[in-house]
């Protein structure tokens, strides 16, 4: 495993922890629509960082698509009784699976991922431009 891949994975773990901390800090004082929507967006951001941690060389669009698809899968699974039953038994399961379906969350997951896709693309393009040799001048 290359040093760059190790650094990417470390950065993703730190980013996921930062997003989780932000989500809990926003939710701690009260429980309203802002806290709920930011929680959905930040949870999608956490999933994005997990995707990058697992597959560091994945393209930004693929990582974003995988993160949003996973979040939507979990959200729509909440239409079944299984996540609610698991969430009643475990705080951790509630954090991972939620307890009830909310259509508004479906719209907020991409909001949490789109800025990360843009940042990922920017950093990827910047890295490529720094590693590509300068074009040869021809006369």
Secondary structure, 3 states (H helix, E strand, C coil): CCHHHHHHHHHHHHHHHHHHHHHHHHHHCCCCHHHHHHHHHHHHHHHHHHHHHHCCCCCHHHHHHHHHHHHHHHHHHCCCHHHHHHHHHCHHHHHHHCCCCCHHHHHHHHHHHHHHHHHHHHHHHHHHHHHCCCCCCCC
